[in-house]
C-alpha cells in the first residue's frame, strides 16, 4: 500500500499546482520521507508529555539536513517549526 501512495504522490507532485500536506500519519510520512517526497517539514510541538506512542522518525530513517524557515509560538504554549529540506532545494 505504501508503494502505491508514493507512486501517486510522485504523479501529483509532477503535475504541480499547489501544496500538499500530511497531517497526523506517521506511517504515511515515513513512506514519503523514504521516497524523497518532502520539500518541507512542519513539526508541531505540544506542551504535553504522553510517555508512549509511535515516534515520528523511526530508528534507521537516516540523516536529513534541514534548514529552519520559521517558528511560530501558539497561544496554547505549543510551537510550530517549519523546516526546508536542504537536499530538496532548501537553504
MOCORUR-V494015 format. One record per pair of residues at least 12 apart in sequence whose ideal C-beta (glycine too) atoms are under 10 Angstrom apart, sorted by sequence separation. I is the first residue (numbers start at 1). J is the second residue. D is the distance in Angstrom with one decimal. If there is no record, write none. Layout:
# MOCORUR-V494015
I;J;D  I;J;D
This chain:
# MOCORUR-V494015
20;32;9.5  29;41;9.0  69;81;8.7  70;82;4.6  71;83;9.7  9;22;9.2  43;56;7.7  68;81;6.8  69;82;4.5  70;83;9.1  43;57;10.0  68;82;7.4  69;83;6.2  70;84;9.9  22;37;9.2  41;56;9.7  66;81;9.3  67;82;9.9  68;83;5.8  69;84;5.2  22;38;8.3  66;82;9.8  67;83;6.4  68;84;8.3  5;22;9.8  20;37;8.9  66;83;4.0  67;84;5.0  20;38;9.9  65;83;9.7  66;84;6.8  67;85;8.2  9;28;9.2  20;39;9.7  21;40;9.6  22;41;9.9  23;42;9.2  64;83;9.0  65;84;9.8  66;85;6.1  67;86;5.6  5;25;9.8  19;39;9.1  22;42;9.7  24;44;9.8  65;85;7.7  66;86;6.6  19;40;8.5  21;42;7.9  23;44;9.4  64;85;6.1  65;86;4.3  66;87;9.3  69;90;7.5  5;27;9.5  6;28;9.4  9;31;8.8  10;32;9.7  64;86;8.0  65;87;6.7  66;88;10.0  68;90;9.7  69;91;7.7  5;28;6.2  9;32;6.3  33;56;9.5  41;64;8.5  43;66;9.6  64;87;7.0  67;90;4.8  68;91;8.5  13;37;6.6  30;54;9.6  33;57;7.7  64;88;9.4  66;90;7.2  67;91;3.7  2;27;7.3  6;31;5.5  10;35;7.2  12;37;9.7  30;55;9.9  33;58;9.7  41;66;6.5  65;90;8.4  66;91;9.1  1;27;9.3  2;28;7.5  5;31;5.9  6;32;6.6  9;35;7.3  10;36;9.2  13;39;8.8  30;56;8.3  38;64;8.5  40;66;9.1  45;71;9.8  65;91;9.7  1;28;9.6  4;31;9.6  5;32;7.6  10;37;6.8  26;53;8.9  27;54;8.2  29;56;6.9  30;57;7.8  34;61;7.8  40;67;10.0  42;69;9.1  47;74;9.3  2;30;8.1  3;31;7.9  6;34;7.9  7;35;8.7  9;37;5.3  26;54;5.3  29;57;8.7  30;58;6.5  33;61;6.6  34;62;8.4  36;64;9.7  38;66;9.9  41;69;9.3  42;70;9.3  43;71;10.0  44;72;9.5  46;74;8.8  48;76;9.7  2;31;3.9  6;35;4.1  9;38;9.9  26;55;7.6  33;62;8.6  40;69;7.2  45;74;9.3  47;76;7.1  48;77;9.3  1;31;8.7  2;32;8.9  5;35;8.6  6;36;9.2  26;56;5.4  42;72;9.4  44;74;8.3  46;76;7.3  47;77;4.2  48;78;8.8  6;37;6.8  26;57;8.6  27;58;9.9  30;61;7.3  33;64;7.7  46;77;8.1  47;78;6.0  2;34;8.4  3;35;8.8  5;37;9.5  26;58;8.4  45;77;9.4  46;78;4.7  47;79;8.7  2;35;8.5  45;78;5.8  46;79;8.8  44;78;6.1  45;79;4.8  44;79;7.4  45;80;7.8  43;79;8.7  44;80;5.1  45;81;7.1  43;80;7.4  44;81;7.9  42;80;6.0  43;81;4.9  42;81;7.1  43;82;8.1  41;81;8.0  42;82;5.1  43;83;7.2  41;82;7.4  42;83;7.7  40;82;6.7  41;83;4.5  40;83;6.7  41;84;8.0  40;84;5.4  41;85;7.0  38;83;9.5  39;84;7.0  40;85;6.8  38;84;9.7  39;85;6.0  38;85;5.8  37;85;9.9  39;87;9.6  40;88;7.9  36;85;8.7  38;87;9.8  39;88;4.5  41;90;9.7  38;88;7.0  39;89;7.1  40;90;7.4  36;87;7.8  37;88;8.9  39;90;7.5  33;85;9.4  36;88;7.6
